[in-house]
């Protein structure tokens, strides 16, 4: 009850007559209450008598009552008058359902105060007490009441003040107005929630009026655009437009909103600091409070970084980061489209598979950073040669692919392949005043002649490229079915090579070396042979490159070295203590960097002296990475083994590096020895190599000696040793041992006679 405690409040406001006695105080309170009730009853009867004696209402009074009715009807306020003594409320309100002022009726009600919500009652009583005790000039409260009596709570805003007091100034009546504010309270609550949601959103939110001017923005809007609310309120939304934005885009947006009530899309906006950002925008129509005009709520997300990341991912997924050429994925897509067009138009598509010759040597000798610059220069050279109308892609490493569309025949593809080869005749520039010559090997396949699908075209072009390399590099080859047979055979051979050691199919043969100064066999060269159970005798020219490509050469090389030293140790024990053996070392063995450790371990296992071992390496192997290889060779030389450079004169070695390498022997390639006494150039080259080797204190050996004339020329020009069929071809261990013994005995008999 709103004023259920009014009498208590009045009582507590009176002073206590006898504070010393609690019982007396209670008696006094009861007495006072009896007096108050008597006075109230007297006043009630007096009031009733006054009412009966009151004269009839005048015209002025009726006019005031009419004004009161109009005020109550127009304002929607309720008038209340509460008797604090009688605890009765007089309530008056206009019937708001009346449509016209002429029909206004006033509804009145006498009775108790409608129930107040239990959660609001303490605060209402506190505010009433403050007013009754004179602490506040007005009683004001917003609280929930059950106005209808059916358990439905309505929010009420009540205002009032004391309108009648007794002679002692104590309040007797309080009157005022009240208003049902449930709808506005709910609207305010919803507005407060919406404002909090808008404030806390990470997306920029802007509210636009019916002319698309800003009327409200949240904090995220300021953070994203840089504009405070005071800088944009009242301004048109176009103030944020970037120069990249289409001028007609807003017109299209308005049309979509007018038709669909919403719009979604992307627009370029300009931040306050001048930075352009791409925004994802959602715009929705919201009617204003009157329902007659539309407001527009825009939600903006800065997706600039997201779009940039998507573009980068799309680029990484389709392009090579080093050369900016299409990668394998994009190549397959473009090749597929080219085949579809060619099938529809009965055309042809050629695929060129390009590999740079000996690029690994460039990487190893000049470093990967230089190799990358060369790859970029090579990519630009290929693209410039074939033109922008054809796709050039980088698959991996030094492999490039060209897709030629709209060609008439295979001859057209061959012409372009030759143009690429000719373009690489000029050195590639890869730095400031730095140039390097690189040659390509190219394989060609043609749709529809060779294959119908992209994967097969690429595979066939790759096969043809390997045939170009086998044909001597720096050329092109057109795919044929016979190439697949060779490729399959090569793959089967590589698989069989992996089992060769397990099946005991590998063996060593030895070719004797004759000392021209000592007239005796002083050493042998160990040569590897493969007698396959499946393929029979396989040429070293076939299986050694396979072993190097697969990495098996490391295992096979160590096995060959161990077998050679075990055979030599056996020969030493059989009366040939000074004999030496030369063993070939591959590029992969040298590049691993642990060659000296492997050699030391095997020397220790076999018990052979290091001075009886010579390691042979080709110029190309040594010069692939001369600085690193020089360190490895020095470590081997410190063990005491000899080091020979094989096939000297056929590679591209630098004499400066040759001087710095710890070599002991030069072997003249049989290419020069074969034409001795027939070719003056070869004679000049051979004699020069002998003289140069001696000037560097190197032992000089000539390979491939097959005639007495060749032998005589080499003896006359001071060559130290020779090997070749004139002495003996390569022999099995037992046969070689017999030959060495017989050769020595024959020379002893000849010398004795």
Secondary structure by P-SEA (a helix, b strand, c coil): ccccaaaaaaaaaccccccccaaaaaaaaaaaaaaaaaaaaaaaaaaaaaaaacccccaaaaaaaaaaaaaaaaacbbbbbbcccccbbbbbbcccccccccbbbbbbbbcccccccccaaaaaaaaaaaaaaccccbbbbbbbbccccccbbbbbbbbcccccccccccccccccccccaaaaaaaaaaaaaaaaaaaacccbbbbbccccccccccaaaaaacccccccccccccccccccccccaaaaaaaaaaaacccccbbbbbbccccbbbbbbbbbbbbbcccccbbbbbbbbbbaaaaaaaaaaaaaaaccccccccccaaaaaaaaaaaaaaaaaacbbbbbbbbbbcaaaaaaaaccaaaaaaaaaaaaaaaaaaacccbbbbbccccbbbbbbcccccaaaaaaaaaaaaaaacccccccccbbbbbbbbbbbbbcccccccaaaaaaaaaaaaaaaaaacccbbbbbcaaaaaaaaaaaaaaaaaaacccccccbbbbbbbbccccccccbbbbbbbbbccccccccccccaaaaaaacaaaaaaaaaaaaaaaaaaaaaaaccccbbbbbbbccccccccaaaaaaaaaaaaaccccccbbbbbccccccccaaaaaaaaaaaaaabbbbbbcccccccccaaaaaacccccccccccccccccccaaaaaaaaaaaaaaaaabbbbbbcccccaaaaaaaaaacccccccccccccccaaaaaaaaaaaaaaaaaaaac
